[in-house]
Amino acid sequence: MENKSAFVTGGAGFVGSHLTSKLLQRGKTVIVYDNFSTGKREFLPSKHERLEVVTADLLDIERLKKSLLELRPSTIYHLAAIHYVPYCNANPIETVMVNVAGTEAVLEACRNIEIEKFIFASSAAVYPIKDTLNFEDDPIFPCDIYGNTKYFGEHLVRTFHESTGVPCVVARLFNIYGPHETNPHVIPAILEQLQNGTEIQLGNLDPKRDYIYVDDVVDALIAIAENSSDSFEVFNVGTGEEYSVEELVDIVGKICELNIQIKQDEQRKRKSDRLHLVADISKIKNLIGWKPKFGIYKGLESLIKNEYSDLLNHQ
Ligand SMILES: NC(=O)c1ccc[n+]([C@@H]2O[C@H](COP(=O)([O-])OP(=O)(O)OC[C@H]3O[C@@H](n4cnc5c(N)ncnc54)[C@H](O)[C@@H]3O)[C@@H](O)[C@H]2O)c1
């Protein structure tokens, strides 16, 4: 296998499968390394001469080393993680093992080969609770176990960069939506309930988030891999705009021409929830030349057309 290939951990998941498809479209050879805990084989092309799928766990360090030595990729996109916050809260030790020890395992395995760039999928969850824009050089203070594992992962990546000189990038991803979502986040929860009627049950309606369409995230990850410096860099990947759950429902109602009624469900309410989480994206715009192409209306419309088209055909 030629050297200019990409190794995508978590490549069968929501973001990873879109990234894999885009890299294949761009002529790259792609190795997906995934244990299929949330990822799905059907998200990937069934057969492709430039796609190799390794079904294995991050914590299987010998398998990781063997795969990397055999396949010698030039770019690593490390996306595999446990990511759904309620699951992380209920399973903190497993979350630390996969997100922290798993990240260290990938980095350790990378020490045996020559790579050109390492990209780590971190999260907006590393930021402290605040009501204004989040900048990459803000003080970091995660407020849950998931955010803590991502922050620890960022430190491991920086230490790897300092000890090896390999260019490394931390991408702090904000709230991603689009086709193939694997975890029961708010946007799929809205759209799935609408398939059974216009009355839907939701938890907290007020928290605002920076929702970014998955195609934009994939473009940002590839742009970062191709255009970032040879050093250690951190970039926010968001839109710079925030919307509440109520605003999302309103936009979905307009796209689908539905009069949606929201019932608040106490069971769905998170006990503590930040009210705002929004990215400042001037760094990635200025240094990488990337900016999002999808506004919230266009992104939701694209998701609905792709995966929930029955909601458009109700008249
Ligand atoms: N989706 C979002 O809104 C969002 C926001 C911020 C950050 N992120 C980060 O982006 C990355 C991708 O998230 P996603 O939404 O695609 O999640 P996902 O659950 O769809 O993808 C994770 C993938 O990793 C695989 N995986 C999990 N544990 C593994 C293990 N021990 N060994 C091997 N493979 C394993 C899963 O099978 C899955 O294919 C994650 O690191 C996540 O923390 C996602």
The ligand as a Tripos MOL2 file, in Angstrom:
@<TRIPOS>MOLECULE
LIG
   44    48     1     0     0
SMALL
NO_CHARGES

@<TRIPOS>ATOM
      1 N1        -20.7460   14.3140   17.1000 N.am      1 LIG1
      2 C1        -20.4440   15.4430   17.7220 C.2       1 LIG1
      3 O1        -21.2860   16.3400   17.8820 O.2       1 LIG1
      4 C2        -19.0420   15.6580   18.2560 C.ar      1 LIG1
      5 C3        -18.7610   16.8850   18.8810 C.ar      1 LIG1
      6 C4        -17.4870   17.0850   19.3930 C.ar      1 LIG1
      7 C5        -16.5160   16.1070   19.2790 C.ar      1 LIG1
      8 N2        -16.8230   14.9160   18.6740 N.ar      1 LIG1
      9 C6        -15.7720   13.9020   18.5970 C.3       1 LIG1
     10 O2        -15.6530   13.4760   17.2450 O.3       1 LIG1
     11 C7        -15.3060   12.0950   17.2070 C.3       1 LIG1
     12 C8        -16.3000   11.3390   16.3580 C.3       1 LIG1
     13 O3        -17.5960   11.4500   16.9570 O.3       1 LIG1
     14 P1        -18.8860   10.8100   16.2850 P.3       1 LIG1
     15 O4        -20.0300   11.7090   16.5340 O.co2     1 LIG1
     16 O5        -18.5740   10.3900   14.9100 O.co2     1 LIG1
     17 O6        -19.1040    9.5440   17.2220 O.3       1 LIG1
     18 P2        -19.3840    8.0330   16.8210 P.3       1 LIG1
     19 O7        -19.7620    7.3320   18.0940 O.co2     1 LIG1
     20 O8        -20.3190    7.9360   15.6820 O.co2     1 LIG1
     21 O9        -17.9660    7.5570   16.3160 O.3       1 LIG1
     22 C9        -16.9860    6.9910   17.1460 C.3       1 LIG1
     23 C10       -16.4130    5.7710   16.4220 C.3       1 LIG1
     24 O10       -15.3810    5.2180   17.2330 O.3       1 LIG1
     25 C11       -15.5650    3.8150   17.3380 C.3       1 LIG1
     26 N3        -15.0240    3.3920   18.6240 N.ar      1 LIG1
     27 C12       -15.4900    3.7080   19.8580 C.ar      1 LIG1
     28 N4        -14.7400    3.1210   20.7980 N.ar      1 LIG1
     29 C13       -13.7530    2.4380   20.1480 C.ar      1 LIG1
     30 C14       -12.6710    1.6360   20.5920 C.ar      1 LIG1
     31 N5        -12.4460    1.3820   21.8800 N.pl3     1 LIG1
     32 N6        -11.8630    1.0770   19.6590 N.ar      1 LIG1
     33 C15       -12.0850    1.2940   18.3180 C.ar      1 LIG1
     34 N7        -13.1070    2.0380   17.8540 N.ar      1 LIG1
     35 C16       -13.9360    2.6120   18.7620 C.ar      1 LIG1
     36 C17       -17.0710    3.6040   17.2160 C.3       1 LIG1
     37 O11       -17.4430    2.3050   16.8020 O.3       1 LIG1
     38 C18       -17.4520    4.6850   16.1960 C.3       1 LIG1
     39 O12       -17.3510    4.1830   14.8900 O.3       1 LIG1
     40 C19       -15.2540   11.6250   18.6630 C.3       1 LIG1
     41 O13       -13.9180   11.6890   19.0950 O.3       1 LIG1
     42 C20       -16.0840   12.6500   19.3920 C.3       1 LIG1
     43 O14       -15.7040   12.7700   20.7370 O.3       1 LIG1
     44 C21       -18.0580   14.6770   18.1590 C.ar      1 LIG1
@<TRIPOS>BOND
     1     1     2 1
     2     2     3 2
     3     2     4 1
     4     4     5 ar
     5     4    44 ar
     6     5     6 ar
     7     6     7 ar
     8     7     8 ar
     9     8     9 1
    10     8    44 ar
    11     9    10 1
    12     9    42 1
    13    10    11 1
    14    11    12 1
    15    11    40 1
    16    12    13 1
    17    13    14 1
    18    14    15 2
    19    14    16 1
    20    14    17 1
    21    17    18 1
    22    18    19 2
    23    18    20 1
    24    18    21 1
    25    21    22 1
    26    22    23 1
    27    23    24 1
    28    23    38 1
    29    24    25 1
    30    25    26 1
    31    25    36 1
    32    26    27 ar
    33    26    35 ar
    34    27    28 ar
    35    28    29 ar
    36    29    30 ar
    37    29    35 ar
    38    30    31 1
    39    30    32 ar
    40    32    33 ar
    41    33    34 ar
    42    34    35 ar
    43    36    37 1
    44    36    38 1
    45    38    39 1
    46    40    41 1
    47    40    42 1
    48    42    43 1
@<TRIPOS>SUBSTRUCTURE
     1 LIG1         1 GROUP 0 **** ****
